[in-house]
Amino acid sequence: MSWGGFKKAATRAGTQLMQKTGQVERTVDHDFAEQESKYRTMEKESTGLQKDAKTYLDAMRTMSSSQERIAETISLFYTADKASEGAMAGHAYKAAVDELDNVVTRDLDGPFRATVLEPVGRLNQYFTNVNAAIEKRNHKLIDYDASRSKVRKLVEKPSDDTVKLPRAQAEHDEAREIYELLNDQLIAELPQMVELRVPFLDPSFESMVRCQLRFADEGYEKLSGVQRYFSENIRDDYANGQLDVQVENVLAEMKELAIYGV
């Protein structure tokens, strides 16, 4: 920060302190406050959207990797009996999840990044410039309030130096002009930016749904093919709770083993 910038920052800090103590009147623009509030909501939600979308993609990659590890472990369980129904199902399951991992990379990861993460990220980059404009407007408002207070004090208690009041008035007029220009611009353009979020995000939202649908369809197709390796009554047994009974029976047999009580 330059020396001039440091002096301005110090002066503004002093003005803000006097505003808190009631020595300097604070200007409140309700129109700007309303538009800034709507913009802040958009900024928060859009930033959260980018974070959650990335979390979703990371979770899908993690799920795919976990499926592969599960499939690898299951295939090891049937190594000794490769011709059994369970072994064939385990092999089919591993082949299915391997293909699904390719689907994640081909049909989800790349397209999702290109049509969802990157557009939302570009939108969020605009917030840096908008926030800088808002900060500049706020600084100019402090300058305007300080100059107005200075003029008021000189009017209430005239100085022996007759040049002070005209000079202070000129500074006040300039500060007000700069502040009102920035303030009016933001009041006009912040609503436009908020409204444009919908047409901007619509294609990304549609793409996100399509990516998820494609992955779900591929998953259903691949995993449905594994079912033919199971007995026809497996699905019925699952629906009526018989599989749970079978599991409990096997666990009961394990508990009867002598090593269980060791």
Backbone as JSON, one array per atom type, in Angstrom:
{
  "sequence": "MSWGGFKKAATRAGTQLMQKTGQVERTVDHDFAEQESKYRTMEKESTGLQKDAKTYLDAMRTMSSSQERIAETISLFYTADKASEGAMAGHAYKAAVDELDNVVTRDLDGPFRATVLEPVGRLNQYFTNVNAAIEKRNHKLIDYDASRSKVRKLVEKPSDDTVKLPRAQAEHDEAREIYELLNDQLIAELPQMVELRVPFLDPSFESMVRCQLRFADEGYEKLSGVQRYFSENIRDDYANGQLDVQVENVLAEMKELAIYGV",
  "N": [[0.84, -1.2, 0.0], [0.55, 2.19, -0.88], [1.84, 5.35, 0.43], [-0.06, 7.35, 0.2], [-2.36, 5.78, -0.06], [-2.34, 4.55, 2.42], [-2.79, 6.74, 4.12], [-5.39, 7.47, 3.34], [-6.78, 5.17, 4.13], [-6.39, 5.28, 6.88], [-7.69, 7.65, 7.5], [-10.32, 7.03, 6.77], [-10.79, 4.99, 8.59], [-10.79, 6.43, 10.94], [-13.05, 8.03, 10.48], [-15.07, 6.08, 10.45], [-14.92, 5.23, 13.09], [-15.79, 7.55, 14.42], [-18.36, 7.61, 13.42], [-19.48, 5.43, 14.7], [-19.57, 6.4, 17.26], [-21.34, 8.39, 16.99], [-20.53, 10.89, 16.16], [-20.21, 11.51, 13.54], [-22.49, 11.59, 10.94], [-24.05, 8.74, 9.5], [-24.61, 7.65, 6.25], [-27.38, 5.94, 4.98], [-28.44, 3.83, 2.54], [-31.24, 2.44, 1.53], [-32.15, 1.18, -0.78], [-29.8, 0.28, -2.01], [-28.9, -1.43, 0.02], [-30.85, -3.42, -0.02], [-30.5, -4.57, -2.58], [-27.85, -5.41, -2.37], [-28.1, -7.34, -0.39], [-29.58, -9.35, -1.71], [-27.74, -9.99, -3.66], [-25.64, -10.98, -2.07], [-26.81, -13.29, -1.09], [-27.04, -14.77, -3.45], [-24.29, -15.0, -4.05], [-23.37, -16.54, -1.89], [-24.89, -18.93, -2.2], [-24.13, -19.74, -4.76], [-21.4, -20.14, -4.48], [-21.5, -22.21, -2.63], [-22.77, -24.09, -4.23], [-20.8, -24.71, -6.13], [-18.91, -25.92, -4.47], [-20.37, -28.1, -3.43], [-21.0, -29.47, -5.77], [-18.48, -30.3, -6.6], [-17.88, -31.94, -4.44], [-19.78, -33.92, -4.85], [-18.88, -35.07, -7.28], [-16.36, -36.0, -6.46], [-17.23, -37.84, -4.58], [-18.52, -39.71, -6.2], [-16.36, -40.71, -7.6], [-14.97, -41.85, -5.48], [-16.85, -43.75, -4.63], [-16.89, -45.41, -6.89], [-14.28, -46.4, -6.86], [-14.34, -47.74, -4.43], [-16.25, -49.7, -4.99], [-14.8, -51.23, -6.82], [-12.79, -52.27, -5.18], [-14.34, -53.77, -3.42], [-15.42, -55.63, -5.22], [-13.07, -56.93, -6.0], [-12.3, -58.16, -3.61], [-14.49, -59.88, -3.15], [-14.24, -61.58, -5.34], [-11.93, -62.91, -4.62], [-12.84, -64.47, -2.52], [-14.03, -66.58, -3.77], [-12.08, -68.0, -5.02], [-11.21, -70.65, -4.74], [-13.28, -72.14, -5.72], [-14.11, -71.79, -8.58], [-16.06, -72.49, -10.38], [-18.5, -72.33, -9.24], [-21.85, -71.05, -8.57], [-21.78, -68.67, -7.1], [-19.15, -67.84, -7.58], [-19.15, -67.3, -10.32], [-21.0, -65.23, -10.34], [-19.6, -63.41, -8.8], [-17.41, -62.9, -10.45], [-18.72, -61.74, -12.63], [-19.75, -59.52, -11.41], [-17.42, -58.11, -10.76], [-16.46, -57.54, -13.32], [-18.5, -55.87, -14.16], [-18.36, -53.64, -12.41], [-15.85, -52.75, -13.05], [-16.27, -51.82, -15.64], [-18.1, -49.83, -15.02], [-16.47, -48.07, -13.66], [-14.99, -47.09, -15.77], [-17.06, -45.78, -17.03], [-17.57, -43.73, -15.23], [-15.31, -42.17, -15.58], [-15.44, -41.62, -18.34], [-18.12, -40.81, -19.03], [-19.03, -39.3, -16.93], [-17.13, -37.94, -15.18], [-15.4, -36.24, -16.9], [-17.37, -34.83, -18.64], [-18.97, -33.73, -16.59], [-17.24, -32.02, -15.24], [-16.67, -30.23, -17.33], [-19.17, -29.13, -18.04], [-20.49, -28.43, -15.74], [-18.9, -27.95, -13.28], [-16.84, -26.19, -14.26], [-18.29, -24.01, -15.59], [-19.79, -22.99, -13.36], [-17.68, -22.31, -11.73], [-16.51, -20.26, -13.26], [-18.54, -18.37, -13.13], [-18.44, -17.76, -10.4], [-16.02, -16.49, -10.27], [-16.54, -13.91, -11.05], [-17.46, -12.69, -8.8], [-15.35, -11.63, -7.38], [-14.62, -9.25, -8.72], [-17.03, -7.84, -8.51], [-17.3, -7.62, -5.73], [-15.12, -6.02, -5.23], [-15.96, -3.66, -6.44], [-18.12, -3.03, -4.8], [-16.81, -2.64, -2.39], [-15.27, -0.41, -3.07], [-17.3, 1.44, -3.51], [-18.3, 1.6, -0.89], [-16.1, 2.74, 0.41], [-16.03, 5.24, -0.83], [-18.42, 6.21, 0.09], [-17.89, 6.58, 2.81], [-16.0, 8.6, 2.58], [-17.65, 10.59, 1.54], [-19.5, 10.97, 3.64], [-17.73, 11.91, 5.57], [-16.85, 14.3, 4.4], [-19.25, 15.71, 4.28], [-19.82, 16.02, 6.96], [-17.69, 17.64, 7.67], [-18.25, 20.01, 6.27], [-20.65, 20.74, 7.48], [-19.81, 21.29, 10.1], [-18.16, 23.48, 9.66], [-20.02, 25.3, 8.8], [-21.65, 25.57, 11.03], [-19.8, 26.51, 12.85], [-18.06, 28.9, 11.85], [-14.88, 29.34, 10.24], [-11.98, 31.39, 10.71], [-10.49, 31.49, 8.5], [-11.47, 32.17, 5.43], [-11.38, 30.65, 3.19], [-11.64, 28.02, 3.77], [-14.3, 26.92, 4.0], [-15.45, 27.11, 1.3], [-13.6, 25.43, 0.02], [-13.96, 23.04, 1.4], [-16.61, 22.58, 0.72], [-16.4, 22.15, -2.0], [-14.9, 19.8, -2.0], [-16.77, 18.17, -0.79], [-18.85, 18.16, -2.72], [-17.59, 16.88, -4.83], [-16.99, 14.4, -3.67], [-19.58, 13.46, -3.15], [-20.57, 13.25, -5.76], [-18.95, 11.24, -6.89], [-19.53, 9.09, -5.17], [-22.35, 8.78, -5.55], [-22.43, 8.11, -8.24], [-21.14, 5.59, -8.31], [-22.79, 4.23, -6.53], [-25.36, 4.35, -7.74], [-24.82, 2.92, -10.06], [-24.31, 0.34, -9.08], [-26.76, -0.24, -7.85], [-28.33, -0.41, -10.1], [-27.13, -2.49, -11.58], [-26.61, -4.75, -9.97], [-29.11, -6.16, -9.53], [-29.51, -7.09, -12.15], [-27.41, -8.86, -12.51], [-28.07, -10.78, -10.6], [-30.48, -11.74, -11.66], [-29.59, -12.86, -14.04], [-28.43, -15.19, -13.3], [-30.07, -17.42, -13.52], [-30.62, -18.07, -16.39], [-27.95, -18.53, -16.94], [-27.18, -20.73, -15.35], [-29.0, -22.69, -16.06], [-28.33, -24.44, -18.35], [-26.18, -25.87, -17.2], [-27.43, -27.11, -15.06], [-29.22, -28.81, -16.4], [-27.36, -30.4, -17.75], [-26.08, -31.6, -15.58], [-28.11, -33.25, -14.57], [-28.45, -34.94, -16.78], [-25.92, -36.19, -16.87], [-25.94, -37.58, -14.44], [-28.15, -39.23, -14.89], [-27.27, -40.74, -17.05], [-25.16, -42.16, -15.87], [-26.59, -43.57, -13.92], [-28.28, -45.13, -15.53], [-26.39, -46.66, -16.91], [-25.25, -48.0, -14.76], [-27.44, -49.49, -13.83], [-27.92, -51.11, -16.04], [-25.48, -52.56, -16.3], [-25.24, -53.85, -13.77], [-27.61, -55.24, -13.65], [-27.12, -57.29, -15.37], [-25.63, -58.99, -13.82], [-27.42, -60.34, -12.26], [-28.41, -62.61, -13.5], [-26.78, -64.65, -12.86], [-27.51, -65.57, -10.44], [-29.75, -67.66, -8.53], [-33.19, -68.07, -9.54], [-34.96, -67.65, -7.49], [-33.79, -65.93, -5.76], [-34.34, -63.14, -5.71], [-36.98, -63.12, -4.84], [-36.63, -64.26, -2.34], [-35.15, -62.26, -1.12], [-37.03, -60.19, -1.09], [-39.06, -61.15, 0.61], [-37.73, -61.44, 2.97], [-36.3, -63.75, 3.45], [-33.6, -64.04, 2.86], [-32.33, -62.69, 4.89], [-32.89, -64.41, 6.96], [-31.42, -66.63, 6.15], [-28.83, -65.62, 6.36], [-28.66, -65.17, 9.12], [-28.87, -67.79, 9.98], [-26.48, -68.88, 9.03], [-24.65, -67.36, 10.5], [-25.29, -68.3, 13.01], [-24.39, -70.92, 12.81], [-21.66, -70.4, 12.65], [-21.16, -69.46, 15.19], [-21.37, -71.79, 16.61], [-19.04, -73.07, 16.23], [-15.98, -74.27, 17.64], [-13.86, -72.48, 17.83], [-15.06, -70.05, 18.12], [-15.59, -69.46, 20.75], [-13.11, -69.17, 21.84]],
  "CA": [[0.0, 0.0, 0.0], [1.31, 3.43, -0.95], [1.64, 6.27, 1.56], [-1.35, 7.99, 0.0], [-3.39, 4.81, 0.26], [-2.34, 4.36, 3.87], [-3.42, 7.92, 4.73], [-6.83, 7.36, 3.1], [-7.31, 4.09, 4.96], [-6.39, 5.76, 8.26], [-8.75, 8.66, 7.6], [-11.61, 6.33, 6.74], [-10.94, 4.28, 9.86], [-11.16, 7.44, 11.92], [-14.44, 8.42, 10.21], [-15.93, 4.98, 10.89], [-14.94, 5.27, 14.55], [-16.65, 8.66, 14.81], [-19.73, 7.23, 13.1], [-19.94, 4.54, 15.76], [-19.81, 7.19, 18.46], [-22.37, 9.39, 16.69], [-19.96, 12.2, 15.84], [-20.37, 11.71, 12.1], [-23.72, 10.95, 10.47], [-23.83, 7.67, 8.54], [-25.62, 7.58, 5.19], [-27.95, 4.61, 4.77], [-29.2, 3.73, 1.29], [-32.02, 1.21, 1.67], [-32.22, 0.51, -2.08], [-28.56, -0.45, -2.19], [-28.85, -2.5, 1.02], [-31.72, -4.5, -0.49], [-29.87, -5.24, -3.71], [-26.64, -6.1, -1.9], [-28.54, -8.53, 0.33], [-29.93, -10.37, -2.7], [-26.49, -10.41, -4.29], [-24.89, -11.8, -1.11], [-27.46, -14.6, -1.07], [-26.6, -15.44, -4.66], [-22.87, -15.31, -3.9], [-23.26, -17.65, -0.93], [-25.46, -20.14, -2.77], [-23.34, -20.14, -5.92], [-20.14, -20.68, -3.95], [-21.84, -23.51, -2.06], [-23.07, -25.0, -5.34], [-19.53, -25.18, -6.68], [-18.3, -26.82, -3.49], [-21.16, -29.33, -3.34], [-20.86, -30.19, -7.04], [-17.18, -30.97, -6.56], [-18.0, -33.01, -3.46], [-20.54, -34.99, -5.5], [-18.01, -35.77, -8.23], [-15.36, -36.74, -5.67], [-17.92, -38.97, -3.94], [-18.75, -40.72, -7.23], [-15.07, -41.36, -7.86], [-14.69, -42.68, -4.31], [-17.76, -44.88, -4.69], [-16.44, -46.31, -7.95], [-13.06, -47.07, -6.38], [-14.75, -48.67, -3.36], [-16.88, -50.84, -5.66], [-13.76, -52.08, -7.4], [-12.13, -53.0, -4.1], [-15.3, -54.77, -2.95], [-15.48, -56.69, -6.24], [-11.81, -57.68, -5.93], [-12.35, -58.99, -2.41], [-15.48, -60.93, -3.36], [-13.68, -62.57, -6.28], [-10.96, -63.71, -3.87], [-13.56, -65.43, -1.68], [-14.46, -67.73, -4.57], [-10.93, -68.48, -5.79], [-11.1, -72.11, -4.67], [-14.41, -72.79, -6.4], [-14.38, -70.85, -9.65], [-17.19, -72.93, -11.19], [-19.76, -72.21, -8.48], [-22.74, -69.94, -8.93], [-21.29, -67.47, -6.45], [-17.92, -67.42, -8.24], [-19.51, -66.68, -11.6], [-21.63, -63.94, -10.03], [-18.55, -62.51, -8.34], [-16.63, -62.5, -11.63], [-19.56, -60.84, -13.41], [-19.84, -58.26, -10.66], [-16.15, -57.38, -10.92], [-16.42, -57.02, -14.69], [-19.48, -54.78, -14.24], [-17.88, -52.43, -11.73], [-14.72, -52.24, -13.83], [-16.85, -51.04, -16.73], [-18.7, -48.64, -14.42], [-15.39, -47.13, -13.36], [-14.71, -46.44, -17.05], [-18.19, -44.89, -17.29], [-17.36, -42.55, -14.39], [-14.28, -41.34, -16.23], [-15.82, -41.23, -19.7], [-19.44, -40.18, -19.16], [-19.41, -38.48, -15.77], [-16.06, -37.05, -14.71], [-15.05, -35.21, -17.88], [-18.5, -33.97, -18.96], [-19.44, -33.01, -15.4], [-16.31, -30.91, -15.02], [-16.75, -29.26, -18.42], [-20.48, -28.48, -18.17], [-21.03, -28.02, -14.43], [-17.9, -27.33, -12.4], [-16.15, -25.06, -14.88], [-19.17, -22.84, -15.71], [-20.08, -22.43, -12.04], [-16.44, -21.69, -11.28], [-16.35, -18.98, -13.97], [-19.51, -17.44, -12.54], [-17.96, -17.34, -9.08], [-14.88, -15.59, -10.43], [-17.04, -12.54, -11.19], [-17.74, -12.12, -7.49], [-14.18, -10.87, -6.95], [-14.74, -7.91, -9.27], [-18.22, -7.19, -7.94], [-16.99, -7.27, -4.34], [-14.19, -4.88, -5.27], [-16.78, -2.48, -6.75], [-18.89, -2.72, -3.6], [-15.86, -2.09, -1.41], [-14.93, 0.95, -3.51], [-18.49, 2.26, -3.22], [-18.35, 1.82, 0.56], [-15.05, 3.69, 0.76], [-16.45, 6.57, -1.28], [-19.5, 6.64, 0.98], [-17.24, 7.08, 4.02], [-15.42, 9.9, 2.21], [-18.76, 11.53, 1.38], [-20.0, 11.28, 4.98], [-16.72, 12.73, 6.25], [-16.85, 15.66, 3.81], [-20.49, 16.37, 4.68], [-19.66, 16.4, 8.36], [-16.74, 18.75, 7.71], [-18.96, 21.21, 5.82], [-21.63, 21.1, 8.52], [-19.1, 21.88, 11.24], [-17.69, 24.81, 9.27], [-21.19, 26.17, 8.72], [-22.09, 25.83, 12.4], [-18.74, 27.27, 13.53], [-17.22, 29.42, 10.76], [-13.45, 29.51, 10.47], [-11.43, 32.7, 10.35], [-9.96, 31.32, 7.14], [-12.65, 32.17, 4.57], [-11.19, 29.71, 2.07], [-11.89, 26.65, 4.23], [-15.65, 26.45, 3.69], [-15.59, 26.81, -0.14], [-12.78, 24.27, -0.32], [-14.64, 21.88, 1.97], [-17.83, 22.36, -0.07], [-15.97, 21.57, -3.28], [-14.53, 18.41, -1.71], [-18.03, 17.5, -0.51], [-19.56, 17.97, -3.97], [-16.87, 15.87, -5.6], [-17.18, 13.11, -2.99], [-20.96, 13.03, -3.37], [-20.73, 12.87, -7.16], [-18.3, 9.94, -7.1], [-20.3, 8.08, -4.43], [-23.65, 8.55, -6.17], [-22.19, 7.43, -9.51], [-20.9, 4.18, -8.02], [-23.97, 3.68, -5.86], [-26.42, 4.18, -8.75], [-24.42, 1.86, -10.97], [-24.49, -0.94, -8.4], [-28.2, -0.46, -7.66], [-28.88, -0.78, -11.4], [-26.55, -3.68, -12.18], [-26.68, -5.92, -9.1], [-30.29, -6.98, -9.85], [-29.33, -7.74, -13.45], [-26.53, -10.01, -12.31], [-28.82, -11.79, -9.87], [-31.45, -12.33, -12.58], [-28.89, -13.63, -15.09], [-27.95, -16.47, -12.76], [-30.94, -18.52, -13.96], [-30.25, -18.54, -17.73], [-26.55, -19.0, -16.95], [-27.06, -22.03, -14.7], [-29.93, -23.67, -16.63], [-27.66, -25.51, -19.11], [-25.38, -26.69, -16.29], [-28.35, -27.95, -14.3], [-29.68, -29.86, -17.3], [-26.24, -31.31, -17.99], [-25.85, -32.38, -14.37], [-29.13, -34.29, -14.52], [-28.15, -35.9, -17.84], [-24.75, -36.98, -16.45], [-26.37, -38.51, -13.4], [-29.04, -40.22, -15.5], [-26.44, -41.65, -17.85], [-24.44, -43.05, -14.96], [-27.57, -44.46, -13.29], [-28.71, -46.1, -16.55], [-25.27, -47.59, -17.14], [-25.13, -48.83, -13.57], [-28.55, -50.44, -13.82], [-27.71, -52.09, -17.12], [-24.35, -53.44, -16.0], [-25.49, -54.67, -12.59], [-28.72, -56.15, -13.95], [-26.55, -58.46, -16.01], [-25.07, -59.88, -12.8], [-28.51, -61.08, -11.62], [-28.69, -63.9, -14.15], [-25.93, -65.68, -12.27], [-28.12, -66.02, -9.19], [-30.96, -68.47, -8.68], [-34.36, -67.26, -9.81], [-35.71, -67.36, -6.26], [-33.03, -65.02, -4.89], [-35.05, -61.87, -5.58], [-38.15, -63.34, -3.98], [-36.14, -64.48, -0.98], [-34.77, -60.95, -0.58], [-38.24, -59.4, -0.87], [-39.83, -61.64, 1.76], [-36.9, -61.5, 4.17], [-35.67, -65.05, 3.65], [-32.14, -63.92, 2.82], [-31.91, -62.33, 6.25], [-32.95, -65.63, 7.76], [-30.28, -67.46, 5.77], [-27.63, -65.02, 6.95], [-28.69, -65.44, 10.56], [-28.6, -69.22, 10.18], [-25.04, -69.1, 8.83], [-23.96, -66.79, 11.66], [-25.51, -69.21, 14.14], [-23.47, -72.05, 12.64], [-20.32, -69.94, 12.99], [-21.07, -69.35, 16.65], [-21.27, -73.12, 17.19], [-17.67, -73.55, 16.08], [-15.22, -74.19, 18.9], [-12.97, -71.3, 17.86], [-15.83, -68.84, 18.43], [-15.51, -69.19, 22.19], [-11.72, -69.08, 22.28]],
  "C": [[0.87, 1.24, 0.0], [1.02, 4.31, 0.27], [0.29, 6.97, 1.43], [-2.49, 7.07, 0.35], [-3.5, 4.56, 1.75], [-3.04, 5.51, 4.58], [-4.94, 7.87, 4.55], [-7.46, 6.3, 3.99], [-7.41, 4.53, 6.42], [-7.5, 6.78, 8.49], [-10.12, 8.01, 7.63], [-11.86, 5.56, 8.04], [-11.37, 5.24, 10.96], [-12.61, 7.88, 11.74], [-15.4, 7.35, 10.7], [-16.04, 4.95, 12.41], [-15.86, 6.38, 15.04], [-18.12, 8.39, 14.47], [-20.31, 6.32, 14.18], [-20.27, 5.3, 17.03], [-20.82, 8.32, 18.22], [-21.83, 10.76, 16.35], [-20.09, 12.55, 14.36], [-21.61, 10.92, 11.66], [-23.41, 9.91, 9.39], [-24.97, 7.66, 7.51], [-26.08, 6.14, 5.01], [-28.8, 4.63, 3.5], [-29.94, 2.4, 1.3], [-32.13, 0.46, 0.35], [-30.96, -0.31, -2.32], [-28.49, -1.64, -1.23], [-29.68, -3.7, 0.57], [-31.06, -5.28, -1.62], [-28.61, -5.99, -3.29], [-27.01, -7.38, -1.17], [-28.89, -9.67, -0.63], [-28.67, -10.91, -3.38], [-25.69, -11.32, -3.35], [-25.48, -13.21, -1.0], [-27.03, -15.42, -2.28], [-25.14, -15.88, -4.55], [-22.67, -16.53, -3.0], [-23.73, -18.96, -1.55], [-24.63, -20.64, -3.94], [-22.0, -20.73, -5.49], [-20.38, -22.07, -3.35], [-22.13, -24.54, -3.14], [-21.79, -25.56, -5.93], [-18.88, -26.2, -5.75], [-19.05, -28.16, -3.45], [-21.07, -30.16, -4.63], [-19.53, -30.94, -7.09], [-17.2, -32.13, -5.58], [-18.74, -34.21, -4.06], [-19.63, -35.79, -6.43], [-16.94, -36.58, -7.5], [-15.98, -37.97, -5.04], [-18.18, -40.09, -4.95], [-17.46, -41.45, -7.56], [-14.72, -42.3, -6.7], [-15.56, -43.92, -4.3], [-17.3, -45.9, -5.72], [-15.2, -47.09, -7.51], [-13.4, -48.09, -5.3], [-15.42, -49.9, -3.96], [-15.84, -51.79, -6.23], [-13.06, -52.89, -6.32], [-13.04, -54.09, -3.54], [-15.35, -55.95, -3.91], [-14.22, -57.55, -6.2], [-11.82, -58.63, -4.74], [-13.31, -60.15, -2.59], [-14.94, -62.01, -4.3], [-12.65, -63.45, -5.59], [-11.63, -64.76, -3.0], [-13.89, -66.72, -2.45], [-13.31, -68.31, -5.39], [-10.87, -70.0, -5.85], [-12.2, -72.83, -5.44], [-14.91, -71.89, -7.53], [-15.6, -71.23, -10.5], [-18.52, -72.76, -10.48], [-20.57, -71.02, -8.97], [-22.24, -68.63, -8.36], [-20.04, -66.93, -7.13], [-18.22, -66.73, -9.57], [-20.16, -65.32, -11.38], [-20.58, -62.93, -9.6], [-17.69, -62.01, -9.5], [-17.43, -61.49, -12.47], [-19.68, -59.48, -12.73], [-18.57, -57.44, -10.83], [-16.04, -56.78, -12.32], [-17.35, -55.81, -14.83], [-18.95, -53.51, -13.6], [-16.64, -51.87, -12.41], [-15.22, -51.38, -14.98], [-17.48, -49.75, -16.19], [-17.64, -47.6, -14.06], [-14.99, -46.39, -14.64], [-15.81, -45.44, -17.4], [-18.03, -43.6, -16.48], [-16.37, -41.61, -15.05], [-14.77, -40.78, -17.56], [-17.09, -40.37, -19.74], [-19.83, -39.29, -17.98], [-18.33, -37.46, -15.43], [-15.79, -35.9, -15.68], [-16.21, -34.28, -18.21], [-18.99, -33.14, -17.78], [-18.53, -31.82, -15.11], [-16.5, -29.81, -16.07], [-18.06, -28.48, -18.43], [-21.08, -28.02, -16.86], [-19.98, -27.26, -13.61], [-17.26, -26.09, -13.02], [-17.06, -23.85, -15.09], [-19.5, -22.19, -14.37], [-18.85, -21.73, -11.48], [-16.21, -20.35, -11.96], [-17.33, -17.94, -13.43], [-18.99, -16.89, -11.21], [-16.75, -16.41, -9.17], [-15.32, -14.13, -10.55], [-17.25, -11.88, -9.84], [-16.58, -11.27, -6.98], [-14.27, -9.43, -7.44], [-15.92, -7.15, -8.68], [-17.94, -6.76, -6.51], [-16.03, -6.09, -4.27], [-14.95, -3.59, -5.55], [-17.6, -2.05, -5.53], [-18.0, -2.09, -2.53], [-15.48, -0.65, -1.77], [-16.09, 1.9, -3.24], [-18.56, 2.58, -1.74], [-17.28, 2.81, 1.02], [-15.45, 5.12, 0.37], [-17.6, 7.1, -0.44], [-18.92, 7.21, 2.28], [-16.64, 8.46, 3.74], [-16.51, 10.96, 2.11], [-19.31, 11.93, 2.75], [-19.03, 12.18, 5.73], [-16.73, 14.16, 5.72], [-18.12, 16.41, 4.2], [-20.42, 16.84, 6.12], [-18.73, 17.61, 8.5], [-17.41, 20.06, 7.31], [-19.93, 21.67, 6.91], [-20.95, 21.79, 9.7], [-18.61, 23.29, 10.91], [-18.85, 25.81, 9.16], [-21.66, 26.55, 10.13], [-21.08, 26.69, 13.16], [-17.76, 27.77, 12.47], [-15.76, 29.61, 11.18], [-13.03, 30.93, 10.08], [-10.87, 32.67, 8.93], [-11.15, 31.16, 6.2], [-12.55, 31.19, 3.4], [-11.62, 28.29, 2.46], [-13.27, 26.13, 3.82], [-15.83, 26.18, 2.2], [-14.8, 25.58, -0.56], [-13.44, 22.98, 0.18], [-15.9, 21.55, 1.17], [-17.48, 21.71, -1.41], [-15.6, 20.09, -3.1], [-15.79, 17.58, -1.47], [-18.77, 17.18, -1.81], [-18.91, 16.88, -4.82], [-17.07, 14.48, -5.0], [-18.59, 12.57, -3.22], [-21.16, 12.54, -4.8], [-20.14, 11.48, -7.42], [-19.1, 8.83, -6.42], [-21.61, 7.77, -5.15], [-23.5, 7.83, -7.51], [-22.0, 5.93, -9.28], [-22.13, 3.51, -7.42], [-25.1, 3.4, -6.86], [-26.1, 3.04, -9.71], [-24.66, 0.48, -10.35], [-25.98, -1.25, -8.2], [-28.84, -0.92, -8.97], [-28.39, -2.15, -11.87], [-26.58, -4.92, -11.3], [-27.92, -6.77, -9.38], [-30.16, -7.72, -11.18], [-28.46, -8.98, -13.31], [-27.27, -11.14, -11.6], [-29.81, -12.5, -10.8], [-30.77, -13.22, -13.62], [-28.38, -14.98, -14.6], [-28.77, -17.65, -13.31], [-30.61, -18.98, -15.38], [-28.81, -19.03, -17.82], [-26.46, -20.43, -16.43], [-27.98, -23.1, -15.3], [-29.23, -24.78, -17.42], [-26.83, -26.44, -18.21], [-26.26, -27.63, -15.48], [-28.85, -29.11, -15.15], [-28.58, -30.89, -17.55], [-25.97, -32.18, -16.78], [-26.84, -33.53, -14.27], [-28.84, -35.37, -15.57], [-26.95, -36.79, -17.47], [-25.14, -38.02, -15.41], [-27.25, -39.61, -13.97], [-28.25, -41.24, -16.3], [-25.71, -42.64, -16.96], [-25.4, -44.05, -14.32], [-28.04, -45.53, -14.28], [-27.62, -47.13, -16.8], [-25.12, -48.54, -15.96], [-26.22, -49.89, -13.51], [-28.34, -51.53, -14.85], [-26.61, -53.08, -16.78], [-24.66, -54.38, -14.83], [-26.67, -55.61, -12.79], [-28.2, -57.42, -14.59], [-25.97, -59.45, -15.03], [-26.16, -60.79, -12.24], [-28.73, -62.46, -12.23], [-27.83, -65.03, -13.61], [-26.45, -66.18, -10.93], [-29.35, -66.86, -9.49], [-32.17, -67.56, -8.84], [-35.11, -66.85, -8.55], [-34.99, -66.37, -5.34], [-33.78, -63.73, -4.65], [-36.26, -62.02, -4.67], [-37.72, -63.54, -2.53], [-35.75, -63.15, -0.32], [-36.01, -60.14, -0.22], [-39.0, -59.85, 0.38], [-38.99, -61.86, 3.02], [-36.19, -62.81, 4.41], [-34.15, -64.99, 3.61], [-31.59, -63.54, 4.19], [-31.88, -63.56, 7.14], [-31.76, -66.54, 7.45], [-28.99, -66.95, 6.38], [-27.55, -65.32, 8.43], [-28.39, -66.9, 10.85], [-27.11, -69.52, 10.03], [-24.25, -68.54, 10.0], [-24.12, -67.68, 12.88], [-24.59, -70.42, 14.05], [-22.04, -71.65, 12.98], [-20.13, -69.88, 14.51], [-20.91, -70.73, 17.31], [-19.86, -73.7, 17.05], [-16.9, -73.34, 17.37], [-14.36, -72.94, 18.97], [-13.71, -70.03, 18.24], [-15.68, -68.47, 19.91], [-14.11, -69.05, 22.72], [-11.37, -67.64, 22.67]]
}
